[in-house]
């Protein structure tokens, strides 16, 4: 079982399918009023698998994001549980790659996490000692690796579903059009910190005010959509009591922290931003006092609106999980129902909700549809987990506005 957005991915991205993460980690005012909702079974959905992807439970294909051209980036897990990066062009052609130095043992290898409009990819790779390193892949296939000064230099444990507990090293997680990369690094004590790497390779690091200094505490960010074109960054920090809080760092370096109304204050509860659009609108989820998930959107002026998808469960680690908001303010993500089955959703700027399921998605616990990212045109990519626990990729092409 692999996780998507490395700290979440470290705190979350797919809590149910990719969630041992979120599991360990990390009422609602349905907008400004009640939101309309509809299920959309007519949307044409394309499914795909990377050649060489494994077919056992926890293996398969995991797209992580889609750019403005419709190019999808992600990784796949082979039959030996080794990770490899891939890029899928709009015509369906798939290119796979491995970073030199990536380990070839189980749970090692290459994980592609983000891409800009020029086709430059960033991510992380696990070496043979299970130490994380960042990488940059140019469109011609040339790869540069990097480590943040101060990052741990001793490997962790190669395992599945618990990266945030064992990660040691550097992970590139976002890249914008200017070529700036941002991501997480952990120090030798296991504390998380944020870095920016400019196009010349110079690093800047920062921590959110109030971030804890113990293992698994510190400052974190998610993947693909947490760095906007201007250079602003969003994410979360874990305080000394293990409660979670959101932050937004402007391009000039000012850090503002915030909490969603209704967020719990106990350990592994609180506010987790997962996406920042060009207008500085932030979306993500919060865990309430019962550890159920709820969605939120924070406007550029700081106004917070919370929402739940009808049909979302209310049990521990069930609920609504927004993952991405595009420039138009359309949010996509998934929700987990009372039976622990996941389904995709879109939320229009006015609050109307549309749900969908990928054909072939399993209907058992921890199976279903996981929507990860939507591009400026409204196309969506993500993964679905079948009845055998295998992950597959999907592309839901942009739909016209009447569908909202």
Secondary structure, DSSP 8 states (H G I E B T S, - for coil): ---SBTTBTSS-S-TTTS-HHHHH------TTS---EEE---S-EEEE--TT---STT-EEEEEEE-TTS-EEEEEE-TTS-EEEEEE-TTS-EEEE--TT---STT-EEEEEEE-TT--EEEEEE-TT--EEEEEE-TTS-EEEE--TT---S-----SS-HHHH--BEEEEEE-TT--EEEEEE-TT--EEEEEE-TTS-EEEE--TT---STT-EEE--SSSSB-TTS-EEEEEE-TTS-EEEEEE-TTS-EEEE--TT---STT-EEEEEEE-TT--EEEEEE-TT--EEEEEE-TTS-EEEE--TT---STT-EEEEEEE-TT--EEEEEE-TTS-EEEEEE-TTS-EEEE--TT---STT-EEEEEEE-TT--EEEEEE-TTS-EEEEEE----GGG-
